[in-house]
Amino acid sequence: MFPPFNKNSNRRHARRSSRVSTDVVTAAQTPDQLVDAGLALAKQQVHSEALAYFTGALDLEPNHQRALKHRALTYVHLGQTREALVDLDRLIDLDPKNIWAYANRAIIFRDLGHYGNAVSDFSYLVKHDRPKRWQWLISRGTTFKLMGHYDEALQDFNLSLKIKPNNSWAISARDEMVLHARHYS
């Protein structure tokens, strides 16, 4: 779920000097300007400096949702997933229907091994994100599988296939689950 800031970014930009950010700091005054400056740095893969801009925007406006979103992404890029969770929690507190925040929090929870929390967030997504319901069923099923709850996992994979019958991702997950169940039964 965490997309790169710029799919076509070039790694050579990551070596740019901090002079670029210093020029932007003096020009950026509002939270939106700080977020824009942070995004420019993030697109250049200068995540630690981008983080300072997003944090600066939040210092000025603590509930600035765009700054929280991009700071969470930046934390993930820096490998600071626990800090990202704090920002995602704040986003959900500010907007309890924020599908993006739930999705990314669920993925982080699963990656950290907090499977119960991941299942809870994936369940929210299954219920509230109808266009991607099939996808969240697979994600929840995968989490159930990691927990050793094979029946629930298989049920989610099958439900996903009812929604999107030719989905190779669900077919693969279901077939793997069936083989796994046969092997261990």
VMD Tcl script that builds the backbone (N, CA, C; Angstrom):
set m [mol new atoms 555]
animate dup $m
set s [atomselect $m all]
$s set {name element resname resid chain x y z} {
  {N N MET 1 A 0.811 -1.192 0.000}
  {CA C MET 1 A 0.000 0.000 0.000}
  {C C MET 1 A 0.855 1.255 0.000}
  {N N PHE 2 A 2.004 1.192 0.587}
  {CA C PHE 2 A 2.815 2.387 0.643}
  {C C PHE 2 A 3.518 2.597 -0.679}
  {N N PRO 3 A 2.970 3.459 -1.522}
  {CA C PRO 3 A 3.595 3.695 -2.815}
  {C C PRO 3 A 4.806 4.592 -2.665}
  {N N PRO 4 A 5.727 4.494 -3.600}
  {CA C PRO 4 A 6.831 5.449 -3.567}
  {C C PRO 4 A 6.275 6.837 -3.846}
  {N N PHE 5 A 6.974 7.857 -3.389}
  {CA C PHE 5 A 6.496 9.209 -3.602}
  {C C PHE 5 A 6.461 9.550 -5.082}
  {N N ASN 6 A 7.396 9.010 -5.823}
  {CA C ASN 6 A 7.450 9.276 -7.254}
  {C C ASN 6 A 7.983 8.028 -7.927}
  {N N LYS 7 A 7.133 7.341 -8.662}
  {CA C LYS 7 A 7.520 6.075 -9.276}
  {C C LYS 7 A 8.699 6.235 -10.218}
  {N N ASN 8 A 8.869 7.395 -10.792}
  {CA C ASN 8 A 9.945 7.613 -11.746}
  {C C ASN 8 A 11.130 8.340 -11.125}
  {N N SER 9 A 11.189 8.352 -9.798}
  {CA C SER 9 A 12.283 9.081 -9.160}
  {C C SER 9 A 13.611 8.423 -9.492}
  {N N ASN 10 A 14.618 9.214 -9.463}
  {CA C ASN 10 A 15.948 8.757 -9.839}
  {C C ASN 10 A 16.831 8.792 -8.607}
  {N N ARG 11 A 17.490 7.710 -8.294}
  {CA C ARG 11 A 18.298 7.625 -7.090}
  {C C ARG 11 A 19.422 8.664 -7.039}
  {N N ARG 12 A 19.874 9.134 -8.182}
  {CA C ARG 12 A 20.957 10.113 -8.157}
  {C C ARG 12 A 20.531 11.400 -7.467}
  {N N HIS 13 A 19.216 11.669 -7.424}
  {CA C HIS 13 A 18.740 12.864 -6.742}
  {C C HIS 13 A 18.901 12.755 -5.230}
  {N N ALA 14 A 19.042 11.542 -4.716}
  {CA C ALA 14 A 19.165 11.343 -3.277}
  {C C ALA 14 A 20.459 11.951 -2.745}
  {N N ARG 15 A 21.431 12.158 -3.599}
  {CA C ARG 15 A 22.703 12.703 -3.163}
  {C C ARG 15 A 22.771 14.223 -3.231}
  {N N ARG 16 A 21.671 14.852 -3.506}
  {CA C ARG 16 A 21.671 16.313 -3.573}
  {C C ARG 16 A 22.062 16.890 -2.227}
  {N N SER 17 A 22.687 18.003 -2.250}
  {CA C SER 17 A 23.137 18.616 -1.001}
  {C C SER 17 A 21.946 19.193 -0.250}
  {N N SER 18 A 22.137 19.435 1.027}
  {CA C SER 18 A 21.066 19.978 1.841}
  {C C SER 18 A 20.804 21.444 1.507}
  {N N ARG 19 A 21.629 22.036 0.647}
  {CA C ARG 19 A 21.402 23.411 0.213}
  {C C ARG 19 A 20.004 23.548 -0.386}
  {N N VAL 20 A 19.553 22.504 -1.083}
  {CA C VAL 20 A 18.221 22.526 -1.684}
  {C C VAL 20 A 17.167 22.720 -0.599}
  {N N SER 21 A 17.265 21.965 0.486}
  {CA C SER 21 A 16.262 22.065 1.539}
  {C C SER 21 A 16.359 23.393 2.272}
  {N N THR 22 A 17.567 23.945 2.435}
  {CA C THR 22 A 17.720 25.222 3.109}
  {C C THR 22 A 17.006 26.316 2.330}
  {N N ASP 23 A 17.120 26.284 1.005}
  {CA C ASP 23 A 16.432 27.268 0.181}
  {C C ASP 23 A 14.925 27.152 0.351}
  {N N VAL 24 A 14.416 25.937 0.455}
  {CA C VAL 24 A 12.978 25.725 0.575}
  {C C VAL 24 A 12.483 26.167 1.938}
  {N N VAL 25 A 13.281 25.936 2.987}
  {CA C VAL 25 A 12.860 26.290 4.344}
  {C C VAL 25 A 12.565 27.777 4.446}
  {N N THR 26 A 13.409 28.603 3.891}
  {CA C THR 26 A 13.196 30.038 4.012}
  {C C THR 26 A 11.962 30.487 3.249}
  {N N ALA 27 A 11.609 29.770 2.200}
  {CA C ALA 27 A 10.445 30.154 1.412}
  {C C ALA 27 A 9.145 29.598 1.989}
  {N N ALA 28 A 9.199 28.481 2.678}
  {CA C ALA 28 A 7.998 27.809 3.161}
  {C C ALA 28 A 7.596 28.366 4.517}
  {N N GLN 29 A 6.355 28.799 4.611}
  {CA C GLN 29 A 5.868 29.371 5.857}
  {C C GLN 29 A 4.627 28.670 6.391}
  {N N THR 30 A 3.705 28.332 5.532}
  {CA C THR 30 A 2.454 27.728 5.971}
  {C C THR 30 A 2.614 26.214 6.041}
  {N N PRO 31 A 1.717 25.541 6.775}
  {CA C PRO 31 A 1.778 24.071 6.801}
  {C C PRO 31 A 1.722 23.453 5.406}
  {N N ASP 32 A 0.868 23.980 4.543}
  {CA C ASP 32 A 0.778 23.430 3.184}
  {C C ASP 32 A 2.079 23.617 2.415}
  {N N GLN 33 A 2.718 24.753 2.589}
  {CA C GLN 33 A 3.998 24.990 1.921}
  {C C GLN 33 A 5.066 24.048 2.467}
  {N N LEU 34 A 5.043 23.813 3.759}
  {CA C LEU 34 A 6.011 22.883 4.354}
  {C C LEU 34 A 5.786 21.461 3.846}
  {N N VAL 35 A 4.524 21.062 3.739}
  {CA C VAL 35 A 4.223 19.726 3.206}
  {C C VAL 35 A 4.695 19.621 1.759}
  {N N ASP 36 A 4.430 20.643 0.971}
  {CA C ASP 36 A 4.877 20.627 -0.428}
  {C C ASP 36 A 6.401 20.527 -0.521}
  {N N ALA 37 A 7.096 21.257 0.340}
  {CA C ALA 37 A 8.560 21.191 0.348}
  {C C ALA 37 A 9.024 19.800 0.773}
  {N N GLY 38 A 8.349 19.222 1.762}
  {CA C GLY 38 A 8.677 17.865 2.193}
  {C C GLY 38 A 8.456 16.850 1.094}
  {N N LEU 39 A 7.374 17.014 0.345}
  {CA C LEU 39 A 7.099 16.104 -0.763}
  {C C LEU 39 A 8.170 16.209 -1.843}
  {N N ALA 40 A 8.633 17.419 -2.096}
  {CA C ALA 40 A 9.696 17.599 -3.092}
  {C C ALA 40 A 10.952 16.842 -2.671}
  {N N LEU 41 A 11.272 16.888 -1.387}
  {CA C LEU 41 A 12.441 16.156 -0.888}
  {C C LEU 41 A 12.198 14.644 -0.894}
  {N N ALA 42 A 10.993 14.242 -0.531}
  {CA C ALA 42 A 10.670 12.809 -0.519}
  {C C ALA 42 A 10.779 12.224 -1.921}
  {N N LYS 43 A 10.347 12.992 -2.916}
  {CA C LYS 43 A 10.454 12.525 -4.303}
  {C C LYS 43 A 11.907 12.366 -4.721}
  {N N GLN 44 A 12.792 13.084 -4.082}
  {CA C GLN 44 A 14.228 12.975 -4.349}
  {C C GLN 44 A 14.876 11.913 -3.452}
  {N N GLN 45 A 14.049 11.210 -2.671}
  {CA C GLN 45 A 14.512 10.161 -1.755}
  {C C GLN 45 A 15.335 10.720 -0.593}
  {N N VAL 46 A 15.110 11.959 -0.229}
  {CA C VAL 46 A 15.799 12.573 0.907}
  {C C VAL 46 A 14.808 12.558 2.080}
  {N N HIS 47 A 14.552 11.363 2.573}
  {CA C HIS 47 A 13.462 11.163 3.530}
  {C C HIS 47 A 13.706 11.809 4.888}
  {N N SER 48 A 14.916 11.779 5.382}
  {CA C SER 48 A 15.139 12.358 6.710}
  {C C SER 48 A 14.881 13.860 6.700}
  {N N GLU 49 A 15.253 14.550 5.619}
  {CA C GLU 49 A 14.972 15.982 5.527}
  {C C GLU 49 A 13.479 16.223 5.279}
  {N N ALA 50 A 12.857 15.370 4.487}
  {CA C ALA 50 A 11.416 15.504 4.243}
  {C C ALA 50 A 10.653 15.385 5.556}
  {N N LEU 51 A 11.100 14.465 6.393}
  {CA C LEU 51 A 10.454 14.258 7.687}
  {C C LEU 51 A 10.420 15.549 8.502}
  {N N ALA 52 A 11.507 16.303 8.462}
  {CA C ALA 52 A 11.562 17.559 9.211}
  {C C ALA 52 A 10.502 18.545 8.723}
  {N N TYR 53 A 10.246 18.564 7.436}
  {CA C TYR 53 A 9.230 19.472 6.892}
  {C C TYR 53 A 7.836 19.055 7.316}
  {N N PHE 54 A 7.551 17.747 7.256}
  {CA C PHE 54 A 6.230 17.280 7.666}
  {C C PHE 54 A 6.014 17.544 9.151}
  {N N THR 55 A 7.058 17.334 9.945}
  {CA C THR 55 A 6.968 17.608 11.370}
  {C C THR 55 A 6.788 19.099 11.614}
  {N N GLY 56 A 7.479 19.926 10.838}
  {CA C GLY 56 A 7.310 21.372 10.954}
  {C C GLY 56 A 5.886 21.802 10.656}
  {N N ALA 57 A 5.287 21.209 9.649}
  {CA C ALA 57 A 3.892 21.518 9.328}
  {C C ALA 57 A 2.984 21.134 10.489}
  {N N LEU 58 A 3.280 19.992 11.111}
  {CA C LEU 58 A 2.462 19.536 12.242}
  {C C LEU 58 A 2.707 20.373 13.486}
  {N N ASP 59 A 3.887 20.953 13.619}
  {CA C ASP 59 A 4.131 21.875 14.727}
  {C C ASP 59 A 3.236 23.100 14.605}
  {N N LEU 60 A 3.020 23.540 13.368}
  {CA C LEU 60 A 2.167 24.701 13.131}
  {C C LEU 60 A 0.681 24.351 13.198}
  {N N GLU 61 A 0.342 23.167 12.705}
  {CA C GLU 61 A -1.060 22.719 12.672}
  {C C GLU 61 A -1.094 21.224 13.006}
  {N N PRO 62 A -1.247 20.894 14.292}
  {CA C PRO 62 A -1.111 19.499 14.749}
  {C C PRO 62 A -2.039 18.485 14.072}
  {N N ASN 63 A -3.169 18.935 13.551}
  {CA C ASN 63 A -4.105 18.006 12.927}
  {C C ASN 63 A -4.105 18.106 11.403}
  {N N HIS 64 A -3.024 18.550 10.838}
  {CA C HIS 64 A -2.919 18.695 9.381}
  {C C HIS 64 A -2.831 17.290 8.779}
  {N N GLN 65 A -3.930 16.842 8.174}
  {CA C GLN 65 A -4.034 15.450 7.732}
  {C C GLN 65 A -3.054 15.101 6.618}
  {N N ARG 66 A -2.813 16.021 5.719}
  {CA C ARG 66 A -1.863 15.752 4.633}
  {C C ARG 66 A -0.449 15.579 5.191}
  {N N ALA 67 A -0.091 16.384 6.174}
  {CA C ALA 67 A 1.227 16.256 6.801}
  {C C ALA 67 A 1.334 14.923 7.543}
  {N N LEU 68 A 0.277 14.540 8.249}
  {CA C LEU 68 A 0.282 13.253 8.954}
  {C C LEU 68 A 0.434 12.094 7.979}
  {N N LYS 69 A -0.291 12.141 6.886}
  {CA C LYS 69 A -0.239 11.066 5.888}
  {C C LYS 69 A 1.182 10.926 5.337}
  {N N HIS 70 A 1.747 12.038 4.918}
  {CA C HIS 70 A 3.064 11.960 4.290}
  {C C HIS 70 A 4.167 11.704 5.305}
  {N N ARG 71 A 3.978 12.140 6.546}
  {CA C ARG 71 A 4.973 11.794 7.561}
  {C C ARG 71 A 4.909 10.298 7.852}
  {N N ALA 72 A 3.706 9.725 7.881}
  {CA C ALA 72 A 3.579 8.272 8.074}
  {C C ALA 72 A 4.298 7.525 6.958}
  {N N LEU 73 A 4.092 7.951 5.719}
  {CA C LEU 73 A 4.790 7.328 4.588}
  {C C LEU 73 A 6.302 7.451 4.730}
  {N N THR 74 A 6.740 8.624 5.148}
  {CA C THR 74 A 8.177 8.856 5.304}
  {C C THR 74 A 8.744 7.974 6.408}
  {N N TYR 75 A 8.025 7.859 7.504}
  {CA C TYR 75 A 8.472 6.959 8.571}
  {C C TYR 75 A 8.630 5.533 8.042}
  {N N VAL 76 A 7.691 5.088 7.230}
  {CA C VAL 76 A 7.792 3.741 6.662}
  {C C VAL 76 A 9.041 3.626 5.797}
  {N N HIS 77 A 9.286 4.632 4.959}
  {CA C HIS 77 A 10.487 4.616 4.108}
  {C C HIS 77 A 11.770 4.596 4.936}
  {N N LEU 78 A 11.722 5.171 6.122}
  {CA C LEU 78 A 12.887 5.192 7.005}
  {C C LEU 78 A 12.944 3.967 7.917}
  {N N GLY 79 A 11.955 3.080 7.800}
  {CA C GLY 79 A 11.927 1.878 8.633}
  {C C GLY 79 A 11.426 2.125 10.039}
  {N N GLN 80 A 10.780 3.242 10.272}
  {CA C GLN 80 A 10.273 3.602 11.598}
  {C C GLN 80 A 8.765 3.344 11.648}
  {N N THR 81 A 8.416 2.057 11.606}
  {CA C THR 81 A 7.000 1.700 11.486}
  {C C THR 81 A 6.182 2.037 12.732}
  {N N ARG 82 A 6.795 1.969 13.879}
  {CA C ARG 82 A 6.033 2.304 15.090}
  {C C ARG 82 A 5.635 3.783 15.098}
  {N N GLU 83 A 6.527 4.645 14.632}
  {CA C GLU 83 A 6.194 6.058 14.523}
  {C C GLU 83 A 5.106 6.275 13.471}
  {N N ALA 84 A 5.173 5.499 12.387}
  {CA C ALA 84 A 4.130 5.584 11.357}
  {C C ALA 84 A 2.780 5.213 11.950}
  {N N LEU 85 A 2.747 4.204 12.811}
  {CA C LEU 85 A 1.489 3.797 13.444}
  {C C LEU 85 A 0.871 4.927 14.261}
  {N N VAL 86 A 1.704 5.697 14.935}
  {CA C VAL 86 A 1.197 6.820 15.727}
  {C C VAL 86 A 0.475 7.817 14.822}
  {N N ASP 87 A 1.091 8.135 13.683}
  {CA C ASP 87 A 0.451 9.077 12.755}
  {C C ASP 87 A -0.806 8.482 12.131}
  {N N LEU 88 A -0.784 7.195 11.816}
  {CA C LEU 88 A -1.977 6.555 11.255}
  {C C LEU 88 A -3.110 6.533 12.274}
  {N N ASP 89 A -2.777 6.283 13.538}
  {CA C ASP 89 A -3.793 6.341 14.595}
  {C C ASP 89 A -4.414 7.739 14.676}
  {N N ARG 90 A -3.566 8.766 14.597}
  {CA C ARG 90 A -4.079 10.139 14.641}
  {C C ARG 90 A -4.981 10.425 13.451}
  {N N LEU 91 A -4.584 9.947 12.272}
  {CA C LEU 91 A -5.428 10.139 11.090}
  {C C LEU 91 A -6.796 9.497 11.285}
  {N N ILE 92 A -6.809 8.308 11.864}
  {CA C ILE 92 A -8.081 7.612 12.101}
  {C C ILE 92 A -8.891 8.329 13.172}
  {N N ASP 93 A -8.218 8.859 14.205}
  {CA C ASP 93 A -8.935 9.639 15.218}
  {C C ASP 93 A -9.584 10.877 14.597}
  {N N LEU 94 A -8.867 11.522 13.687}
  {CA C LEU 94 A -9.386 12.729 13.035}
  {C C LEU 94 A -10.485 12.408 12.029}
  {N N ASP 95 A -10.346 11.272 11.349}
  {CA C ASP 95 A -11.324 10.864 10.337}
  {C C ASP 95 A -11.533 9.355 10.463}
  {N N PRO 96 A -12.498 8.939 11.280}
  {CA C PRO 96 A -12.712 7.509 11.532}
  {C C PRO 96 A -13.066 6.679 10.291}
  {N N LYS 97 A -13.315 7.324 9.166}
  {CA C LYS 97 A -13.628 6.600 7.933}
  {C C LYS 97 A -12.467 6.637 6.945}
  {N N ASN 98 A -11.278 6.944 7.412}
  {CA C ASN 98 A -10.109 7.079 6.536}
  {C C ASN 98 A -9.611 5.695 6.101}
  {N N ILE 99 A -10.096 5.244 4.964}
  {CA C ILE 99 A -9.769 3.915 4.440}
  {C C ILE 99 A -8.261 3.765 4.244}
  {N N TRP 100 A -7.623 4.793 3.699}
  {CA C TRP 100 A -6.177 4.746 3.442}
  {C C TRP 100 A -5.408 4.465 4.737}
  {N N ALA 101 A -5.779 5.152 5.811}
  {CA C ALA 101 A -5.076 4.972 7.084}
  {C C ALA 101 A -5.307 3.560 7.638}
  {N N TYR 102 A -6.538 3.072 7.568}
  {CA C TYR 102 A -6.821 1.708 8.030}
  {C C TYR 102 A -6.017 0.677 7.230}
  {N N ALA 103 A -5.968 0.852 5.920}
  {CA C ALA 103 A -5.264 -0.111 5.068}
  {C C ALA 103 A -3.779 -0.161 5.402}
  {N N ASN 104 A -3.183 0.986 5.530}
  {CA C ASN 104 A -1.749 1.015 5.799}
  {C C ASN 104 A -1.424 0.588 7.225}
  {N N ARG 105 A -2.310 0.912 8.162}
  {CA C ARG 105 A -2.100 0.449 9.529}
  {C C ARG 105 A -2.214 -1.067 9.605}
  {N N ALA 106 A -3.176 -1.640 8.878}
  {CA C ALA 106 A -3.339 -3.099 8.865}
  {C C ALA 106 A -2.086 -3.782 8.335}
  {N N ILE 107 A -1.532 -3.243 7.267}
  {CA C ILE 107 A -0.324 -3.833 6.677}
  {C C ILE 107 A 0.845 -3.763 7.648}
  {N N ILE 108 A 1.002 -2.628 8.319}
  {CA C ILE 108 A 2.089 -2.499 9.292}
  {C C ILE 108 A 1.882 -3.469 10.448}
  {N N PHE 109 A 0.645 -3.541 10.961}
  {CA C PHE 109 A 0.367 -4.489 12.051}
  {C C PHE 109 A 0.747 -5.910 11.638}
  {N N ARG 110 A 0.355 -6.301 10.428}
  {CA C ARG 110 A 0.678 -7.653 9.966}
  {C C ARG 110 A 2.189 -7.842 9.873}
  {N N ASP 111 A 2.881 -6.853 9.325}
  {CA C ASP 111 A 4.335 -6.949 9.194}
  {C C ASP 111 A 5.033 -7.028 10.553}
  {N N LEU 112 A 4.456 -6.388 11.558}
  {CA C LEU 112 A 5.036 -6.418 12.909}
  {C C LEU 112 A 4.635 -7.671 13.687}
  {N N GLY 113 A 3.725 -8.472 13.117}
  {CA C GLY 113 A 3.267 -9.673 13.805}
  {C C GLY 113 A 2.127 -9.416 14.776}
  {N N HIS 114 A 1.503 -8.258 14.708}
  {CA C HIS 114 A 0.340 -7.937 15.539}
  {C C HIS 114 A -0.913 -8.362 14.773}
  {N N TYR 115 A -1.064 -9.667 14.647}
  {CA C TYR 115 A -2.079 -10.223 13.757}
  {C C TYR 115 A -3.510 -9.883 14.164}
  {N N GLY 116 A -3.795 -9.878 15.439}
  {CA C GLY 116 A -5.152 -9.543 15.889}
  {C C GLY 116 A -5.547 -8.140 15.463}
  {N N ASN 117 A -4.633 -7.188 15.627}
  {CA C ASN 117 A -4.896 -5.813 15.201}
  {C C ASN 117 A -5.049 -5.740 13.681}
  {N N ALA 118 A -4.218 -6.486 12.963}
  {CA C ALA 118 A -4.301 -6.488 11.503}
  {C C ALA 118 A -5.656 -7.043 11.060}
  {N N VAL 119 A -6.082 -8.152 11.649}
  {CA C VAL 119 A -7.383 -8.744 11.298}
  {C C VAL 119 A -8.506 -7.744 11.569}
  {N N SER 120 A -8.418 -7.042 12.679}
  {CA C SER 120 A -9.441 -6.054 13.018}
  {C C SER 120 A -9.524 -4.960 11.947}
  {N N ASP 121 A -8.370 -4.430 11.541}
  {CA C ASP 121 A -8.369 -3.386 10.509}
  {C C ASP 121 A -8.795 -3.927 9.152}
  {N N PHE 122 A -8.335 -5.135 8.801}
  {CA C PHE 122 A -8.770 -5.724 7.532}
  {C C PHE 122 A -10.285 -5.976 7.552}
  {N N SER 123 A -10.809 -6.355 8.700}
  {CA C SER 123 A -12.259 -6.579 8.811}
  {C C SER 123 A -13.021 -5.270 8.594}
  {N N TYR 124 A -12.495 -4.191 9.147}
  {CA C TYR 124 A -13.106 -2.880 8.905}
  {C C TYR 124 A -13.124 -2.585 7.405}
  {N N LEU 125 A -12.024 -2.860 6.741}
  {CA C LEU 125 A -11.916 -2.595 5.307}
  {C C LEU 125 A -12.859 -3.485 4.497}
  {N N VAL 126 A -12.981 -4.747 4.890}
  {CA C VAL 126 A -13.912 -5.659 4.207}
  {C C VAL 126 A -15.328 -5.086 4.273}
  {N N LYS 127 A -15.673 -4.534 5.402}
  {CA C LYS 127 A -17.022 -4.006 5.603}
  {C C LYS 127 A -17.242 -2.656 4.910}
  {N N HIS 128 A -16.223 -1.788 4.899}
  {CA C HIS 128 A -16.431 -0.400 4.479}
  {C C HIS 128 A -15.823 -0.007 3.133}
  {N N ASP 129 A -14.986 -0.834 2.565}
  {CA C ASP 129 A -14.375 -0.493 1.272}
  {C C ASP 129 A -14.870 -1.481 0.227}
  {N N ARG 130 A -16.117 -1.302 -0.184}
  {CA C ARG 130 A -16.754 -2.244 -1.105}
  {C C ARG 130 A -15.983 -2.448 -2.406}
  {N N PRO 131 A -15.447 -1.403 -3.048}
  {CA C PRO 131 A -14.739 -1.640 -4.312}
  {C C PRO 131 A -13.526 -2.574 -4.188}
  {N N LYS 132 A -12.899 -2.564 -3.043}
  {CA C LYS 132 A -11.714 -3.406 -2.855}
  {C C LYS 132 A -11.968 -4.538 -1.862}
  {N N ARG 133 A -13.225 -4.843 -1.615}
  {CA C ARG 133 A -13.562 -5.879 -0.620}
  {C C ARG 133 A -12.837 -7.189 -0.901}
  {N N TRP 134 A -12.784 -7.603 -2.169}
  {CA C TRP 134 A -12.117 -8.853 -2.537}
  {C C TRP 134 A -10.643 -8.829 -2.117}
  {N N GLN 135 A -10.011 -7.677 -2.272}
  {CA C GLN 135 A -8.595 -7.541 -1.912}
  {C C GLN 135 A -8.387 -7.651 -0.401}
  {N N TRP 136 A -9.269 -7.000 0.360}
  {CA C TRP 136 A -9.133 -7.034 1.818}
  {C C TRP 136 A -9.435 -8.426 2.365}
  {N N LEU 137 A -10.315 -9.162 1.702}
  {CA C LEU 137 A -10.566 -10.540 2.112}
  {C C LEU 137 A -9.298 -11.388 1.958}
  {N N ILE 138 A -8.579 -11.188 0.862}
  {CA C ILE 138 A -7.326 -11.932 0.670}
  {C C ILE 138 A -6.304 -11.521 1.726}
  {N N SER 139 A -6.206 -10.233 1.991}
  {CA C SER 139 A -5.252 -9.754 2.999}
  {C C SER 139 A -5.596 -10.285 4.384}
  {N N ARG 140 A -6.882 -10.277 4.711}
  {CA C ARG 140 A -7.296 -10.823 6.009}
  {C C ARG 140 A -7.055 -12.327 6.043}
  {N N GLY 141 A -7.375 -13.019 4.939}
  {CA C GLY 141 A -7.134 -14.454 4.871}
  {C C GLY 141 A -5.662 -14.797 5.036}
  {N N THR 142 A -4.802 -14.008 4.419}
  {CA C THR 142 A -3.361 -14.219 4.562}
  {C C THR 142 A -2.932 -14.046 6.013}
  {N N THR 143 A -3.528 -13.073 6.683}
  {CA C THR 143 A -3.221 -12.855 8.094}
  {C C THR 143 A -3.720 -14.016 8.940}
  {N N PHE 144 A -4.941 -14.491 8.653}
  {CA C PHE 144 A -5.448 -15.673 9.361}
  {C C PHE 144 A -4.498 -16.858 9.169}
  {N N LYS 145 A -3.998 -17.019 7.962}
  {CA C LYS 145 A -3.070 -18.116 7.690}
  {C C LYS 145 A -1.815 -17.985 8.549}
  {N N LEU 146 A -1.282 -16.771 8.659}
  {CA C LEU 146 A -0.103 -16.539 9.501}
  {C C LEU 146 A -0.390 -16.865 10.965}
  {N N MET 147 A -1.638 -16.703 11.369}
  {CA C MET 147 A -2.048 -16.994 12.745}
  {C C MET 147 A -2.295 -18.484 12.965}
  {N N GLY 148 A -2.334 -19.250 11.872}
  {CA C GLY 148 A -2.648 -20.665 11.985}
  {C C GLY 148 A -4.141 -20.939 11.964}
  {N N HIS 149 A -4.945 -19.961 11.589}
  {CA C HIS 149 A -6.404 -20.111 11.507}
  {C C HIS 149 A -6.763 -20.428 10.059}
  {N N TYR 150 A -6.515 -21.681 9.689}
  {CA C TYR 150 A -6.614 -22.084 8.290}
  {C C TYR 150 A -8.039 -22.100 7.751}
  {N N ASP 151 A -9.007 -22.480 8.583}
  {CA C ASP 151 A -10.392 -22.492 8.121}
  {C C ASP 151 A -10.874 -21.076 7.775}
  {N N GLU 152 A -10.560 -20.118 8.664}
  {CA C GLU 152 A -10.939 -18.729 8.401}
  {C C GLU 152 A -10.234 -18.196 7.161}
  {N N ALA 153 A -8.972 -18.563 6.996}
  {CA C ALA 153 A -8.215 -18.115 5.821}
  {C C ALA 153 A -8.863 -18.640 4.545}
  {N N LEU 154 A -9.154 -19.909 4.527}
  {CA C LEU 154 A -9.776 -20.514 3.347}
  {C C LEU 154 A -11.140 -19.887 3.057}
  {N N GLN 155 A -11.897 -19.610 4.099}
  {CA C GLN 155 A -13.200 -18.968 3.931}
  {C C GLN 155 A -13.035 -17.591 3.269}
  {N N ASP 156 A -12.048 -16.802 3.721}
  {CA C ASP 156 A -11.833 -15.485 3.121}
  {C C ASP 156 A -11.385 -15.582 1.665}
  {N N PHE 157 A -10.519 -16.531 1.356}
  {CA C PHE 157 A -10.079 -16.697 -0.028}
  {C C PHE 157 A -11.264 -17.079 -0.928}
  {N N ASN 158 A -12.114 -17.973 -0.428}
  {CA C ASN 158 A -13.290 -18.373 -1.201}
  {C C ASN 158 A -14.283 -17.225 -1.378}
  {N N LEU 159 A -14.485 -16.425 -0.332}
  {CA C LEU 159 A -15.372 -15.264 -0.448}
  {C C LEU 159 A -14.832 -14.268 -1.472}
  {N N SER 160 A -13.527 -14.088 -1.470}
  {CA C SER 160 A -12.909 -13.189 -2.443}
  {C C SER 160 A -13.168 -13.673 -3.861}
  {N N LEU 161 A -13.080 -14.990 -4.050}
  {CA C LEU 161 A -13.319 -15.553 -5.384}
  {C C LEU 161 A -14.783 -15.449 -5.808}
  {N N LYS 162 A -15.697 -15.412 -4.866}
  {CA C LYS 162 A -17.100 -15.199 -5.214}
  {C C LYS 162 A -17.308 -13.785 -5.746}
  {N N ILE 163 A -16.554 -12.846 -5.202}
  {CA C ILE 163 A -16.673 -11.458 -5.640}
  {C C ILE 163 A -15.948 -11.237 -6.962}
  {N N LYS 164 A -14.759 -11.809 -7.074}
  {CA C LYS 164 A -13.932 -11.632 -8.274}
  {C C LYS 164 A -13.415 -13.015 -8.684}
  {N N PRO 165 A -14.214 -13.765 -9.440}
  {CA C PRO 165 A -13.941 -15.178 -9.720}
  {C C PRO 165 A -12.617 -15.483 -10.427}
  {N N ASN 166 A -12.142 -14.635 -11.281}
  {CA C ASN 166 A -10.928 -14.949 -12.034}
  {C C ASN 166 A -9.677 -14.301 -11.452}
  {N N ASN 167 A -9.729 -13.939 -10.202}
  {CA C ASN 167 A -8.604 -13.270 -9.559}
  {C C ASN 167 A -7.492 -14.282 -9.258}
  {N N SER 168 A -6.386 -14.152 -9.950}
  {CA C SER 168 A -5.284 -15.112 -9.785}
  {C C SER 168 A -4.670 -15.049 -8.389}
  {N N TRP 169 A -4.686 -13.889 -7.768}
  {CA C TRP 169 A -4.142 -13.740 -6.420}
  {C C TRP 169 A -4.944 -14.604 -5.443}
  {N N ALA 170 A -6.268 -14.521 -5.513}
  {CA C ALA 170 A -7.123 -15.308 -4.622}
  {C C ALA 170 A -7.044 -16.791 -4.955}
  {N N ILE 171 A -6.990 -17.113 -6.242}
  {CA C ILE 171 A -6.889 -18.522 -6.648}
  {C C ILE 171 A -5.608 -19.128 -6.099}
  {N N SER 172 A -4.515 -18.417 -6.249}
  {CA C SER 172 A -3.220 -18.894 -5.755}
  {C C SER 172 A -3.233 -19.072 -4.236}
  {N N ALA 173 A -3.770 -18.081 -3.535}
  {CA C ALA 173 A -3.825 -18.156 -2.067}
  {C C ALA 173 A -4.712 -19.309 -1.614}
  {N N ARG 174 A -5.852 -19.482 -2.272}
  {CA C ARG 174 A -6.764 -20.574 -1.918}
  {C C ARG 174 A -6.115 -21.927 -2.184}
  {N N ASP 175 A -5.517 -22.083 -3.379}
  {CA C ASP 175 A -4.889 -23.359 -3.722}
  {C C ASP 175 A -3.745 -23.701 -2.773}
  {N N GLU 176 A -2.972 -22.704 -2.414}
  {CA C GLU 176 A -1.883 -22.920 -1.452}
  {C C GLU 176 A -2.442 -23.345 -0.098}
  {N N MET 177 A -3.553 -22.715 0.292}
  {CA C MET 177 A -4.184 -23.043 1.565}
  {C C MET 177 A -4.720 -24.477 1.548}
  {N N VAL 178 A -5.329 -24.892 0.443}
  {CA C VAL 178 A -5.865 -26.246 0.322}
  {C C VAL 178 A -4.727 -27.259 0.395}
  {N N LEU 179 A -3.635 -27.007 -0.331}
  {CA C LEU 179 A -2.483 -27.903 -0.273}
  {C C LEU 179 A -1.901 -27.975 1.135}
  {N N HIS 180 A -1.849 -26.827 1.778}
  {CA C HIS 180 A -1.322 -26.770 3.138}
  {C C HIS 180 A -2.222 -27.571 4.086}
  {N N ALA 181 A -3.520 -27.424 3.954}
  {CA C ALA 181 A -4.465 -28.144 4.804}
  {C C ALA 181 A -4.367 -29.651 4.579}
  {N N ARG 182 A -4.215 -30.085 3.340}
  {CA C ARG 182 A -4.076 -31.511 3.039}
  {C C ARG 182 A -2.777 -32.088 3.621}
  {N N HIS 183 A -1.723 -31.300 3.535}
  {CA C HIS 183 A -0.415 -31.741 4.027}
  {C C HIS 183 A -0.409 -31.929 5.538}
  {N N TYR 184 A -1.122 -31.049 6.249}
  {CA C TYR 184 A -1.085 -31.085 7.705}
  {C C TYR 184 A -2.293 -31.764 8.322}
  {N N SER 185 A -3.194 -32.328 7.510}
  {CA C SER 185 A -4.355 -32.997 8.097}
  {C C SER 185 A -4.140 -34.469 8.246}
}
mol reanalyze $m
mol bondsrecalc $m
mol representation Tube
mol addrep $m
